[in-house]
Amino acid sequence: MTEWIYTVLIIALLGLAAGSFLNVCIYRIPVGESIVAPPSHCPVCQTRLKTPDLIPVLSYFFLKGRCRYCQTPISPRYALVEALTAILFIMVLYKFGVEAALVKYLFATALIITVTFIDLDHFIIPNGLVLTGIIAGLAFLPITGEFSVLNAFLGILSASGFLLFLYIVSRGGMGIGDIKLAAVIGVFLGWPMSLFAVILACFIAGLVGIALLLTGLKKRKDPIPFGPFLAFATFATFMWGQDMVRLYQKIVLSY
């Protein structure tokens, strides 16, 4: 029991540290800046941040949400991303335990968090993240042994092919970046769960879109980034996908 508590604490701290790094990626990658240099600094006064300014979550509250040097308000989203990453990392630990698959899905979680916030901010899914995801997904195949390279390839074809079909039918209503992201999903989830994740994303996006239209928060022609829905559906699928499929089959067979 004590060993498990220590493991949870380590993963939580890892999640907080990873979340801090993801904030750098979310801010810098879309504008073409290096994620390595220069060191973390205030985007307004450009002052290099010191260690006390970089403590995940806590520094935001210690500084009362303002830059120590120029008093510019700090977005609470920095702390949100750090806390969210830690929480999701702990959830993944509970799901997979201390196994090889844990590293794979922690990486996937970090990737989809990054994609989510970049797409929300800029309506893009950077090619660098897509390429990184595909390479990492392929590298994890022999380590986890969950499925074969052929299965991963079928996952790519089914997930990306489905969104490509929607792209053609909707005449560009679906973004090319989403089709590329589906390839990453295919590598990580394989066939048929990658297709399940993409269909689930479409279903959730449809419900949210209808709700936004009915509440007047969005108009019919207002763009809505699809990346966050793909990210959420991917996380839900590798966490509870098999359970959702069994529940669906149980409901269908009951009729």
N, C-alpha and C positions, 0 to 999 in steps of 0.2 A: 504493500500500500504506500509506504513511504517513498519507495523507488518510483512508483507511478506519479506521485505528487511532484517529485523532483523533475520527472520527464515533462510533465505538463508545464511546470514553471520555465524549464529550458525552452520549450517550444513557444511559450508565450513571449519570452524575452526575444527569441529569434524572430517572432512575428512583429514585435515592436520595432526591432532594428531593420527588418526587411521593409516594413511600412515606411520607415524614414527614407530608405533608399528609393522606394517606389515613388515617393513624393518628388524626389529629384528627377526620376525618369519621366513622370507625368508632366512636370513643368518644362524640362529641357528637350526631350526628344522631339516634340512637335515643332519646336522653333530651331532645330538643327544644332543645338548646343551639345557639347560633350558632357557625358554623365560622370566623368572622372575629374576633369579640371574645367574651371577653377573650383576650389573648395566651396562649400556651402556659404552663401552670403545673402544679405538682405537685397531683394530685387530693387528696392527704392534707393537706399543710401549706399549700396554696394559694399558695406562693411562686412568683413569676413566674420562669420559666426564662431564663437568659442564653444568649448565643450558644454558649459551649463546651458547654452542656448539650443543645444541639439538633443537634449534628453527627450526621447519620444513621449508624447502626450503631456508629461509633467511640465516640460518647459513652457508649453502654451499657457498653462495655468499660473506658473510661477511668474511669467512675464505679463500676466493679465491680458493676454491676447494682443500685445503690442511689441514692436521691435525695441530691444533694449537701447539702441543707439539713436534712432530717429523718431521713435514713438509711432511709427506707421502701424495701423491695425493689421494683425496677422489673420489670415483666413482660418476659421476653425476647421476647415477641411483637412488641413495638415494633420491635426490631431485625430480627426475622424478616420483618415486613411490608415494611420498607425494603429489605432484601436481596432478597426475593422480587420486589418490583416492579422493581428494577434488572435482575435476571436475566431476567425475562419481557420487559422492554422491549428488552433486547439480542436476545433470540430473535425478537421481532417485527421488529426492524431487519434481521436476517439474512434473514428471510422476504420482506419487502416492499421493502427497500432505501430509498433516500432518494427516495420518491415521495409523492404526495398521500395514498395509502392508508395510509402509515405513521402519519400523524397520527390518522387514523380509528381504526386498530386499537390504537394506544397509548392513546387515550381509552377504547376498549372494554375494554382490559386493566385500566386503572385502575378503571373502573366495576365490573367483575366481581370484582376483589379486594375492593373495598369491600362489595359485596353479600354476598360469601362470608362475611366475618368478622362482619358485622352479623347475618346469618341464623344463623350458628353461635352467637352470643351471645344473641340475643333472639328467634329464630324469627320474624322479620319482614323484609319487604323494603319499605323506606320508599317511599311514593308519590312523594316528591320526587326520589328517585334514578330511579324509573321514568320520570317526566315528563322529567327531564333527559336520560335516555338516548334517549327517543323524539325529542325536539326535536333533539338532537345528531345522531342517526342520519339524520333527514330533511335536516338542514343539510349533511351530508357527501355526500348523493346527487349533487348537481350538481358537486361538487368532484372526486370520484373517478370518477364516470361508470361505476361497476361494474354498476349495473342501474337500472331505471326506478322511478318512484314506484309504478306499478301492481304491479311485481314486489315491492316492499317491502310493499305492502298485502296481496298474496297471502301473503307471508311471515308477516305478522302473523296473518292468518286461519288459516293452516295450523298454526303453532306454538301460538298461544293456543287455537285451536279444538280441537286434539288434547288439550291439558291440561284444557280445559273438559270435554271428553268424559270424561276420566279422573276429574275432580272429581265429575261426576254419577254415574258408574258406582260410584265408591268411596264415594259419599255423604259427601263432605267430606274424604276422605282426602288429597286434594291441596289445598294452600293457595291462596287467592285471589291472594296475592302472587306465587306462582309463575306463575300465568296472566298476570298483568300483566308480569312479567319476560320471559315468552315473547314478548310484544309488542315489547319492546326488541330481543330476539334477531331477530325477524322483520324489523325495520327495518335492522339491521346486516348480516344475512346474506341476506335476501331468500328467494325461493322457488327451488329446493326445499331449500337448505342449512339453513334455519332449522328445518324439520321434521326433517331429518336430525339436527341438534344436539339437539333435544328427545327424539327416540327414543333417541339415544345416551346422553343423560342418564338416561333411564328404565332402560336396560339396565345401565349402571354402578351406578345406585342399587340396582337389584335384586340385583346381585352383592354389593355391599357390605352390603346389608341381610341377605342370607342368611348372609354371613360373620359379621356381628355377632351374629346369633341363634345360630349354631352354636357360637360361642366364648363365649356367655353374657354378652357385653358389653352387649347390649340385649335387652329382653324384647319380646314380640310387640306390646304396646300402647304401647311407648315411642316418642315422636315422634322422627323424624329429619329435620332440615331438608333440603329438596330444592334450595334455592337454590345451595349449593356444587356440586352435581352439574350443574345447568344452567350454572353459570359455567365449570366445567372443560370440559364438553362444547362450549360455545361457543368457548372458546379453542382447543380441539383441532380444531374444525371450521374456523375461519378460518385455522388454521395448516396443518393436514394433511387437511382434509375431502375435497378432490378426490382425494388419494392414497388415502384410505380407501375412497372410492366405487369407484375403479378397481380396487383390490385385491379388493373384494367382487365386482365384476362378473367379474373374472378367475377367482375361485374358483368362482362360480356357473356360468359358461360352461364351465369345465373339466369339469363333470359333465354 
